[in-house]
């Protein structure tokens, strides 16, 4: 197995597991540099992690794991 393929499998699996286990962390990291006009309250208390968004992140994580598993399959 090429080193690039092994790295892609490792990173894809890590990202997939992170998205499945902690989707709210992924959503917070995706909005890290975003600026808002309302700067009151603590970071992360703005309702960013809606149910729809967390399920979307989990679906993305499942897709990352599926691609990593596909890359693990031996070539014919």
Secondary structure as UniProt FT lines:
FT   HELIX           3..21
FT   HELIX           23..30
FT   TURN            31..33
FT   TURN            43..44
FT   HELIX           51..72
//
